[in-house]
Amino acid sequence: MKIAGYILSLGLVLAGSTCFAQVVKSVDDYKAEAEAVVSAISVTDARQLSGDESVVFVDVREEDEIDRLGKIENSVHVPRGVLEFYVDPRSSMHMDIFSSGKRIVFYCATGGRSLLAAKVAKDMGVHDSLYLSGGFKAWLEEAEPLSR
């Protein structure tokens, strides 16, 4: 009985490990799909849009990242994990900026999450969605004004 239980346990472990090894779609796959339809904006070009009433910068980083490092002045914080709820006009969490017709520039730490965020926003009807190439790290290298 003890041997049979061991064999069963070993079989479950091996079966489980093969499930994890067969990733259907990787992060790189999602990013490649997003890069095909989403435009990047450089820090230099984004700086020129800063303060433009027709543009909204959206920070999709986590709260602790903003607390530690600050954020782009006048940007709006929308955590990546709840973005879809803020974009959807039928959601009780909807934010008007996403149905305003304004250009939305998403940014995160280095560009990965904001690339995916811009793709989701485009998929949901926010057609003028861009992401900041290099993210907040690149913005900081340009010594831009921050807010906390």
C-alpha positions as CSV (number, residue, x, y, z in Angstrom):
1,M,0.0,0.0,0.0
2,K,2.8,2.4,0.9
3,I,4.6,1.7,-2.5
4,A,1.3,2.2,-4.4
5,G,0.8,5.6,-2.7
6,Y,4.4,6.7,-3.5
7,I,3.9,5.7,-7.2
8,L,0.6,7.6,-7.3
9,S,2.2,10.7,-5.8
10,L,5.2,10.5,-8.1
11,G,2.8,10.2,-11.1
12,L,0.9,13.3,-10.0
13,V,4.1,15.3,-9.5
14,L,5.4,14.3,-13.0
15,A,2.0,15.0,-14.6
16,G,1.9,18.4,-12.9
17,S,5.4,19.3,-14.1
18,T,4.6,18.6,-17.7
19,C,1.6,20.9,-17.5
20,F,3.8,23.8,-16.4
21,A,6.4,23.0,-19.1
22,Q,3.8,23.5,-21.9
23,V,3.2,27.2,-21.8
24,V,0.7,28.0,-24.5
25,K,1.6,31.7,-24.8
26,S,4.6,33.5,-23.2
27,V,5.0,37.1,-22.1
28,D,7.2,37.6,-25.1
29,D,4.3,36.3,-27.3
30,Y,2.0,38.9,-25.8
31,K,4.5,41.6,-26.1
32,A,5.2,40.8,-29.8
33,E,1.4,40.9,-30.5
34,A,1.2,44.3,-28.7
35,E,4.2,45.7,-30.5
36,A,2.5,45.0,-33.8
37,V,-0.4,47.3,-33.1
38,V,0.8,49.8,-30.4
39,S,3.2,52.7,-31.0
40,A,5.9,53.7,-28.7
41,I,6.7,57.3,-27.8
42,S,10.2,58.4,-26.8
43,V,10.9,60.3,-23.7
44,T,11.9,63.3,-25.8
45,D,8.6,63.3,-27.7
46,A,6.6,62.6,-24.5
47,R,8.3,65.5,-22.8
48,Q,6.8,67.8,-25.5
49,L,3.3,66.4,-24.7
50,S,3.7,67.0,-21.0
51,G,1.2,69.7,-20.0
52,D,-0.9,69.3,-23.2
53,E,-4.5,69.2,-22.2
54,S,-5.3,66.6,-24.9
55,V,-2.9,64.1,-23.5
56,V,-3.1,62.0,-20.3
57,F,-0.1,60.1,-18.9
58,V,-1.3,56.9,-17.1
59,D,1.1,55.2,-14.7
60,V,0.3,51.4,-14.5
61,R,2.9,50.6,-11.8
62,E,2.0,49.4,-8.4
63,E,1.5,51.8,-5.5
64,D,4.7,50.9,-3.7
65,E,6.7,51.7,-6.9
66,I,5.2,55.2,-7.0
67,D,5.7,55.7,-3.2
68,R,9.4,54.8,-3.6
69,L,10.2,56.6,-6.8
70,G,7.5,59.2,-7.5
71,K,5.7,59.6,-10.8
72,I,5.5,61.8,-13.9
73,E,3.9,65.1,-12.9
74,N,0.1,65.2,-13.4
75,S,0.0,61.6,-14.4
76,V,-3.0,59.4,-13.4
77,H,-2.4,56.1,-11.5
78,V,-4.3,53.1,-12.8
79,P,-2.7,49.8,-11.6
80,R,-2.2,47.4,-14.5
81,G,-4.1,44.7,-12.6
82,V,-7.4,46.6,-12.8
83,L,-7.0,48.5,-16.0
84,E,-9.8,46.8,-17.9
85,F,-12.3,47.9,-15.2
86,Y,-11.2,51.5,-15.5
87,V,-11.3,51.5,-19.3
88,D,-14.7,49.8,-19.7
89,P,-17.5,52.5,-19.8
90,R,-20.0,49.9,-18.5
91,S,-17.9,49.3,-15.4
92,S,-18.7,51.0,-12.1
93,M,-15.0,51.7,-11.9
94,H,-14.8,53.5,-15.3
95,M,-12.6,56.6,-15.5
96,D,-13.7,59.3,-17.9
97,I,-10.2,59.8,-19.3
98,F,-10.6,56.6,-21.2
99,S,-13.7,57.7,-23.0
100,S,-12.5,61.4,-23.4
101,G,-10.9,61.0,-26.9
102,K,-7.6,62.2,-25.4
103,R,-4.3,60.6,-26.3
104,I,-3.3,58.2,-23.6
105,V,0.4,57.6,-22.9
106,F,0.9,54.6,-20.6
107,Y,4.1,54.1,-18.7
108,C,5.5,51.6,-16.2
109,A,9.0,51.0,-14.9
110,T,10.7,49.9,-18.1
111,G,8.0,49.6,-20.8
112,G,6.7,46.0,-20.6
113,R,3.5,46.5,-18.6
114,S,2.7,49.8,-20.3
115,L,3.0,48.1,-23.7
116,L,0.5,45.5,-22.7
117,A,-1.7,48.1,-21.1
118,A,-1.8,50.2,-24.3
119,K,-2.7,47.0,-26.3
120,V,-5.6,46.2,-23.9
121,A,-6.8,49.8,-24.1
122,K,-6.7,49.7,-27.9
123,D,-8.6,46.4,-27.9
124,M,-11.2,48.1,-25.7
125,G,-11.7,51.1,-28.0
126,V,-9.1,53.6,-26.7
127,H,-7.5,54.0,-30.1
128,D,-5.0,56.7,-29.4
129,S,-3.0,54.7,-26.9
130,L,0.8,54.8,-26.8
131,Y,3.4,53.5,-24.4
132,L,6.5,55.3,-23.1
133,S,9.6,53.6,-24.6
134,G,11.9,52.7,-21.7
135,G,9.3,53.6,-19.1
136,F,9.8,55.6,-16.0
137,K,13.4,54.6,-15.8
138,A,14.1,56.3,-19.1
139,W,12.1,59.4,-18.0
140,L,14.2,59.6,-14.8
141,E,17.4,59.5,-16.9
142,E,16.1,62.7,-18.6
143,A,15.7,64.4,-15.1
144,E,12.1,65.3,-15.7
145,P,9.9,66.8,-12.9
146,L,8.2,64.3,-10.7
147,S,5.4,64.3,-8.3
148,R,4.6,62.1,-5.3
